[in-house]
Amino acid sequence: MANIKNLKKDINYVLGDIIEAVYLFEISTTGKATTETNNLIDEAIAAFDTLITKVNAKKVEDKKAHFKQINIELEQTANQLIAKINEL
């Protein structure tokens, strides 16, 4: 992990791209928001808040392992959200 700044950028870009994919799905199908797409966007925002809170945690014993775990959580969350988008 290069630094905390890059991890925050990764979280922002990945979850931002997922939200953008949901909006593109809305535009290309119904042209308006549905409850499913709104729930996916809310889920992505909640994941963003959770991950950023973990990155900003000050009292961490093993920082390297902590940030590695956050990166793994980001990947798992992104994969789950993408799978839900594909099910739409």
N, C-alpha and C positions, 0 to 999 in steps of 0.2 A: 504494500500500500504506500503510494507516494506520500500523500498527506491527507489531512482531514478535509481540506478545501476540495480536493479532487473527489473524495468520497461524497461530499455534499452535492457536488455538481453531477456525479453519476446518478444519485438518487433523484435529483431534480429532472434530469434529462430522461431517464428511463420511465419514471411515472408520468412525466409530461407527455412523452410519446404515446403512452398507453391511453391517456385521456384524449389526446388528439385522434387516436385510432377509433375511439368510441364516437367522437363527433363526426368523423368521416363516415362511419357506419350509419349514423343517424341521417346524415345528408344523402347518402346513396340509397337508402331504403325508404324510410317513411317521410323524411324531411322534417321531422320534429322529434323531440325527446320522448322517450317512453319510460315507464317505471324501471324496467330492467337496465336501461342505459344510465339512468340517473343513479341507480344503486351501484353500478360499476364505478361511476365517477366518484361517488361518495366513498366507496371502498378504497380507491386509489388515493384519495386525499387523506383518508385516515391512516393508510399505510405510510404515506409521506410524513405525516405528523409524528407517527410512532418512531420511524427510523431516524428522523432528525433529532428527536428527543434523546434517543440512544446515542447518537453521535455526540451530542452536546453534554452528555453525562460527564461530570468532573471526577467523581470518586470511583475510579476503575483501577483494579489491581494490575491486570495484565493488558495493557493497551493494545498490543499487537493482536492478541487473541480476540479481544473485544471487537476491534474493527474488522477483523476477518469474519467474525460471526455476523456482524451487521451486513457485510457484503454478501454472505451466503443467504441471509434473510431477504435481502433485496432481490436476489436472483430467484428465490422460491416464490416470493410474492408476485414478481413480474410474470413468472411462468403461469401461476394460477390465474392471474387477471387476463393474460393472453388466451388461456384456455377458455375462460368464460366469454371472451369476445368472440372466439371462434364458434362457440355454441349458439350464439345469437343467430 
